[in-house]
Amino acid sequence: MSSMQKANAVNIYVILSVATIIGIVGVFFRFLDEIFGHGFIFTSISNIILVIGIIISLKGVFAILGARD
């Protein structure tokens, strides 16, 4: 498999899409404190979700960059 085929593999872009969705969930989770009123809890959980999304997206980006020969 050539490096271009590795960089264009569907599974890498699925990983990036999932990471983006996780990040969006983290952002919307932050706004739940306006509804329920427990700001610190929702902010902390939101930050954890965002960090997980960032780590997953970096994994996908480095998979694309590592596909070069």
Protein Blocks (a to p, Z undefined) as FASTA:
>chain_A
ZZklmmmpfklmmmmmmmmmmmmmmmmmmmmmmmnopaklmmmmmmmmmmmmmmmmmmmm
mmmmmmpZZ
